[in-house]
Amino acid sequence: MTEPQNEPQPDQPTPTGAILRRGPFQVGDRVQLTDPRGRLHTIALEAGKQFHTHRGHIKHDDLIGMPDGSVIPHSSGSSYLALRPLLSDYVLSMPRGAQVVYPKDAGQIVTMADIFPGARVVEAGVGSGALSLSLLRAVGDGGALFSFERREDFAEIARANARIFFGADHPAWTVTVGDLVESLPQTVEAGTIDRVVLDMLAPWECLDVVGEALAPGGVLICYVATATQLSRVAEAARDDGGWTEPQAWESMVRGWHLEGLSVRPEHRMHGHTGFLITTRRLAPDTSAPVRRTRPAHGAYGDDYTPPQEEWTPEDVGERVVSDKRVRRTVRDLHREVDRVSGADPTADGD
């Protein structure tokens, strides 16, 4: 009888972070508690500790050793549902410096950019690391994610968030602090990158260096906040000539209320978070096919003048995080990393 080919082999190494995603709750695990009103509370399990609310407490020891999906009694007499937080839960609650890419957009990026196991991916910028976690999950331990971030403090926050989520430094991840245009040619060889993901103010300024790094047929996907940025990326790719016709879209997610006959859309929804635009790298010495569909009337009229000024986060409506808040976030994350790794938080450190 032929042995099934999809059975896990005992000598295969456990993928990074997988051990934290299954089995009974252990000391150090992050657990998401849902109260009777549906409110979420995330805790990190420690022996002898208690989770307190204004009505009472739950003992961590009552959770340790219990299977995922258990219902735990509260001292007030109510019950709380205990589950490991999903990646989508973690990125929305994790400490942050820069704004995060929402799960709905991260899922679109992973799918529409075709991020596959073993892929070599370039990402800029890193922000708080939310998208990086999804990309690392997709490329796996055998892939490579080269992330570029201009700010050292943001890179530090992203690294710490990843250590907490995966339980260790991910072997596929390299974080470079610096400008993508200057650092990318020194980090990767030309034509060796499968996918590029740009989450930055002016991605059109990076098309030359990204095009040099991408293998023929490689995918470039950009995440931008405004329609003006979207247009600039598309026109720059067309002017360059070494890319396929850009495709752009946005996604909106609307939850639904489900209770008996009261089945209706939720009053709140995640509306516009950003636009996504994709294009693929053409083979060397290949020109883009001539477009057979004419642009809309007036699209390139006499009044069409692409803006040339330097872009700032304020221009696209981004919230600017104060340096004081970023420093506090970095400090809190270092304490959490020390706790997860078992280090003594009172010991002297850098």
LUMTITOR-335780 format. One record per residue (C-alpha): residue in one letter; x negated, y negated, z. Coordinates in steps of 0.02 Angstrom, whole numbers, plus 50000, padded with zeros to 5 digits. Each point is the difference from the previous one (the first is absolute). Layout:
REM LUMTITOR-335780
aXYZ/...
//
This chain:
REM LUMTITOR-335780
m500005000050000/t499334982949950/e499644988350145/p500884983249990/q498834986449937/n500734985950104/e499645007550170/p498784989350103/q498295008150016/p499305001650176/d498274993849947/q500664984049922/p499644984350104/t501474990850074/p500334983749905/t499584984350098/g501414995050114/a501065015749970/i499705006750174/l500884984650071/r501545002949894/r500575017150062/g500135010950155/p500514995750179/f499674982650068/q498254998250071/v499114987050104/g499544985549886/d501435002949877/r501084985349950/v501845003750031/q501504990149941/l501434999750126/t501754995649942/d501234994350135/p501905002949994/r500224983349910/g498765004549863/r498614988650063/l498245006449967/h498565000450123/t498275006749954/i498865006450138/a498315008850008/l500065015250114/e498894999850155/a500055012550142/g500824992950157/k500674984549913/q501804994049986/f500984990649867/h501074987050087/t501574991049944/h501084987950099/r501085014850055/g498705012850047/h498605010549926/i499455015449905/k498495009950059/h498665003149869/d499705017050080/d501785004949953/l499564997049817/i498285008149997/g500175017849934/m501764997349932/p500355003149814/d500264985749878/g501834995249993/s500365003150185/v501314990750102/i499274993550164/p501024994750153/h499804982350065/s500054996650187/s501604990049972/g500905015749939/s499964995849814/s499015009849870/y498654994349879/l499525008249835/a498125002949985/l499195001249828/r498294996849926/p500094983549905/l499935001749812/l498734990149899/s501394987849954/d500374997550186/y498174997650044/v499604986749869/l501474989250054/s499515000550184/m498105000649994/p498944984950049/r499694988649853/g498984985249945/a500654997349823/q501745004249940/v500265018349957/v500605008349841/y501715006950041/p500295018949986/k501214997649855/d498624991649900/a498625011850058/g501045014749939/q500244991649831/i498144996549986/v499505018050039/t501255006849875/m499944987449857/a498094998850005/d499935019150004/i498835001050150/f499545018550001/p498985011350117/g498164997849962/a500234983349911/r498704986250011/v500964984250045/v499504981950025/e501054988950114/a499884981250034/g500414992450122/v500235010950151/g500984988550115/s500545010150153/g499775016849912/a501825004849973/l499805003949815/s498305007950032/l500825013450108/s501185004949858/l498575000249874/l498915010850114/r501445012150024/a500185001249810/v498165002249952/g499665012250143/d498325004650074/g499335004549828/g500364983049922/a499234983050026/l500774983450048/f498884984749980/s500834985650091/f499424981949990/e500474986450123/r499294982350012/r500324998050186/e499005010450124/d501334998350136/f501375006749884/a498875014549949/e499695003950183/i501875000450036/a500305011549851/r498625012150052/a500695000850178/n501795003149940/a499375014249890/r499005007950142/i501534999950112/f501145007349866/f498825013649936/g499135003150166/a498294997049920/d499144990549860/h500675006449834/p498605008149897/a500684993149835/w500004981850055/t498674986849968/v500384982250056/t498944986049929/v500104982450069/g499764988149855/d500714993349839/l500605013349878/v499224991749847/e498284999350081/s500055016550097/l500875012449883/p498595001949871/q498785003550143/t501155013150078/v500615010849855/e499345004849829/a500844993749844/g501415011049933/t500135011050157/i501584993250082/d501705007949967/r501164987050078/v499884982050061/v501234992050121/l499894981150022/d500924990950140/m499264982649988/l500394982049956/a499264999549824/p499775017749931/w499814993249822/e498284993550050/c499425018050026/l500535007849834/d498245000349925/v499155008750145/v501475011850028/g500055004449815/e498155004250007/a500245011850149/l501565008949934/a499885015849895/p500954999749834/g501855002650038/g499764994550180/v501434990750084/l499964982550070/i501444995250114/c500164982750079/y501104994850146/v500434981549993/a501214989050095/t500644987649871/a500634999849821/t498624987749954/q498665012450054/l500915013749905/s499964989849840/r498164995750019/v499515018450018/a501015005149847/e499334986049889/a498215002850055/a500125018649957/r500724995849829/d498674987249966/d498625012050049/g500605012849873/g499305015450088/w501605004750088/t501675007749957/e501574989350004/p500344995650183/q501545006550088/a500754990850149/w501385002950127/e500554997650180/s500935011850116/m501314996150130/v500585012150134/r501714998750080/g500435011750143/w501755006750031/h501025001150160/l500685017750021/e501315002850135/g501625009349968/l500984990649868/s498954984550027/v498795003049858/r499364983549932/p498384990849961/e499014993350147/h500174981450030/r498114998049990/m498825006249866/h498214998749942/g500184988449852/h498554992849903/t498305004550072/g498954999349842/f499865003949816/l499045014849927/i499184999549829/t499065014249916/t498905001849847/r498765013149940/r498224998349938/l499745003049815/a498545010149931/p498394990449959/d500034989849839/t501885002149990/s501214985649976/a501754999550068/p501345004249870/v500864985249919/r501624996050090/r501495002549886/t501274991650114/r499914981249993/p499954990150163/a501584991250057/h500334983149919/g499024986550089/a498925012250099/y498424992249929/g500634982749954/d499044983850003/d500364998250186/y499205016950043/t498414996050097/p499395013350121/p499504992050166/q498134998950027/e499884994550181/e499255010850138/w501295010350093/t500235000550189/p501095011250110/e501134985150037/d500344998049813/v500875016949993/g500914998450166/e498885011350104/r499954997350187/v498264995050056/v499505009550157/s498994990150126/d498215005550037/k500465001150185/r501375012749964/v498855010349889/r498675000650135/r501295005750127/t500605013649880/v498225006249973/r499715000650189/d501615009850032/l499615012249860/h498275003650069/r500815004850166/e501225011549910/v498615008149897/d499005003050159/r501525008050080/v500335011449850/s498175005149988/g499885003350186/a498714986450034/d499964991250167/p500834983049970/t499064992650148/a498295004649931/d498884987049922/g500204998749812/d499574989149854/
//
